[in-house]
């Protein structure tokens, strides 16, 4: 199998039906594992969001500060509203 071929792909040129079936099964199992591995997918998404936020903060520090304050205000209002609804 080629090193640049994704793990979920079946290589071309397999003529033996048994080997082809094994390759397809292996690719299907890897695809299922990739899809079902929620912690791994969450970690990747978190890493991408962190990189994106850092790049935004490097390009626009004042915009990043405003976004952080806005997010804090939104979370504060959400918590305040939830507590207010709960205590009534």
Backbone torsions as a table, in degrees:
resi	resn	phi	psi	omega
1	UNK	NA	138.0	-178.3
2	UNK	-72.5	146.5	-177.7
3	UNK	-73.6	-23.2	179.5
4	UNK	-89.5	-1.4	178.4
5	UNK	-82.3	130.2	178.4
6	UNK	-60.1	151.4	-178.4
7	UNK	-64.8	-21.9	-177.6
8	UNK	-93.4	7.3	-178.8
9	UNK	-103.1	151.0	176.2
10	UNK	-100.1	124.6	-178.8
11	UNK	-64.8	147.5	177.7
12	UNK	-80.4	157.3	174.0
13	UNK	91.2	6.1	176.8
14	UNK	-82.5	116.0	-177.0
15	UNK	-96.3	-27.8	-179.9
16	UNK	-72.1	123.4	-177.4
17	UNK	-62.4	-33.8	180.0
18	UNK	-69.1	-45.6	178.1
19	UNK	-63.4	-39.5	178.2
20	UNK	-63.5	-42.7	178.9
21	UNK	-63.3	-40.6	177.8
22	UNK	-63.9	-42.9	179.2
23	UNK	-63.8	-41.1	178.8
24	UNK	-66.5	-40.9	178.1
25	UNK	-63.5	-44.6	178.9
26	UNK	-60.2	-45.3	179.5
27	UNK	-63.5	-39.9	179.3
28	UNK	-65.8	-42.1	179.6
29	UNK	-65.1	-39.7	177.6
30	UNK	-65.3	-41.0	178.9
31	UNK	-63.2	-40.6	177.7
32	UNK	-64.5	-42.3	179.1
33	UNK	-62.4	-43.5	178.9
34	UNK	-61.6	-41.7	-177.6
35	UNK	-70.9	-36.4	-174.0
36	UNK	-89.0	-10.5	-176.5
37	UNK	-85.2	80.8	-175.5
38	UNK	-62.4	-44.5	179.6
39	UNK	-59.9	-39.4	179.2
40	UNK	-66.3	-42.9	179.1
41	UNK	-65.7	-38.4	178.7
42	UNK	-65.9	-42.0	178.4
43	UNK	-62.3	-42.1	177.7
44	UNK	-62.5	-44.7	-179.4
45	UNK	-64.6	-39.8	178.7
46	UNK	-64.1	-43.6	178.7
47	UNK	-61.4	-43.7	178.8
48	UNK	-62.7	-40.5	179.5
49	UNK	-66.2	-39.0	178.5
50	UNK	-64.1	-44.7	179.2
51	UNK	-62.4	-43.4	179.8
52	UNK	-63.1	-42.8	180.0
53	UNK	-65.7	-39.8	178.7
54	UNK	-65.8	-41.2	178.1
55	UNK	-63.3	-41.2	177.9
56	UNK	-63.7	-43.1	-179.8
57	UNK	-65.4	-35.3	177.6
58	UNK	-68.4	-38.5	-179.6
59	UNK	-75.9	-37.3	-171.6
60	UNK	-141.5	80.0	-176.8
61	UNK	-62.0	-39.4	-179.0
62	UNK	-69.9	-36.6	176.3
63	UNK	-65.3	-37.3	177.6
64	UNK	-66.3	-40.0	178.5
65	UNK	-64.6	-42.8	178.3
66	UNK	-63.7	-41.1	178.6
67	UNK	-64.1	-40.1	179.9
68	UNK	-65.5	-43.4	178.0
69	UNK	-64.5	-42.0	178.0
70	UNK	-62.4	-41.5	177.8
71	UNK	-65.0	-40.7	179.1
72	UNK	-64.4	-41.6	178.0
73	UNK	-64.0	-43.0	-179.8
74	UNK	-62.9	-44.1	178.6
75	UNK	-65.3	-41.4	178.6
76	UNK	-61.5	-43.6	178.5
77	UNK	-66.1	-38.0	177.9
78	UNK	-63.0	-45.9	178.8
79	UNK	-65.8	-43.6	179.5
80	UNK	-60.2	-44.1	179.2
81	UNK	-64.5	-40.7	178.8
82	UNK	-64.8	-43.6	178.8
83	UNK	-65.7	-39.7	179.5
84	UNK	-63.2	-43.9	177.4
85	UNK	-64.1	-38.8	-178.0
86	UNK	-68.1	-37.5	-175.8
87	UNK	-81.4	-12.0	178.8
88	UNK	-83.6	NA	NA
